[in-house]
Every structure is written in C-alpha cells, then in structure tokens.
Amino acid sequence: MDSDWDGVQVLLAPLVLSRDAEGLYLWSMTSQPGEGEEAYEARHLDLVSEAAELGYAPAQFTRGMYYLFGDMGPLDPERAARCFAAGSSQGYPSAQYEYGLALLHGVGVATDRVEAMRLIQAAAAAGNETAQDFLQINRGSGHATDGHE
C-alpha cells in the first residue's frame, strides 16, 4: 500500500458499498485525496445523514449536534432533540446527555426534569465526562445550568 489512505479504502470500501451504517459514518469522517472542502462537507453530511437514518447512534448524535448549533445546515432544535432521542434510546452516552439537557430545558421537546436527570445520570455512569461534570457542578444546587461550556 502506498499510503494510509490506501489502507482506509481497503478496509472501508466493502462496508460503504454494502451501505453499512458504521462504515458510512467512518467514511464520512475522512476526506479523499484531492477533495475540496465544499465537496467534503457535502459528502460528509450526506453520509452522516444516511448512517443516522440507518440507526447508527454516533451518526444520530452528530446529526443532532449539527441541528442544535446550526452547523452544516439549519438551526433546528426539534430535529436535534429527535436525533438525540434516537441515539439515547440505544444507550449512546453523548446522546443521552444532550437529550437529557433538551428535556431539562425544554429545547425542541417538552420539559421532563425527571427523565432529563435519569438520562444525564446514565450518561455520567457510562463515563461521559461532560455529564459527570454537569452533575458535579449542580450537585445540591437545586438548579441546573445549560450544560454547555
């Protein structure tokens, strides 16, 4: 093999061709030789979206973050919450944390403080450091911050 890129292509090509969600997501994270920024971003977004629709939790989380902050597309808190809910239902800690925040603050979804804290605690228990920090900061305060630093 001439380069690391050749190795990536060999490993991921069968997964991408079979439309494997994880393979598509991984492929979306690599720029191709000679690919410009605009072309990369368009391909990346298409592949992340496809992987998310196929049910891959990391892609659902990534897509949710794009909607939450208006990156690579429109700002859409409702769609962000749906993406986080989908990833959260699979036990993906980052999605649990973000969906918990959405529920806590009613961003894109109705407020549900009990479910919000359950999800944030689950994310923390799974090792999500941001969720752990959030719980530590808010322990005993009786209130919650927005959770984004």
Residue, then its C-alpha position, 0 to 999 in steps of 0.5 A: m500500500d502506498s499510503d494510509w489512505d490506501g489502507v482506509q479504502v481497503l478496509l472501508a470500501p466493502l462496508v460503504l458499498s454494502r451501505d453499512a451504517e458504521g462504515l458510512y459514518l467512518w467514511s464520512m469522517t475522512s476526506q479523499p485525496g484531492e477533495g475540496e472542502e465544499a465537496y467534503e462537507a457535502r459528502h460528509l453530511d450526506l453520509v452522516s445523514e444516511a448512517a443516522e437514518l440507518g440507526y447508527a447512534p454516533a451518526q444520530f448524535t452528530r446529526g443532532m449536534y449539527y441541528l442544535f448549533g446550526d452547523m452544516g445546515p439549519l438551526d433546528p432544535e426539534r430535529a436535534a432533540r429527535c436525533f438525540a432521542a434516537g441515539s439515547s434510546q440505544g444507550y449512546p452516552s453523548a446522546q443521552y446527555e444532550y437529550g437529557l439537557a433538551l428535556l431539562h430545558g425544554v429545547g425542541v421537546a417538552t420539559d421532563r426534569v425527571e427523565a432529563m436527570r435519569l438520562i444525564q445520570a446514565a450518561a455520567a455512569a457510562g463515563n461521559e465526562t461532560a455529564q459527570d461534570f454537569l452533575q458535579i457542578n449542580r450537585g445540591s444546587g437545586h438548579a441546573t445550568d445549560g450544560h454547555e461550556 
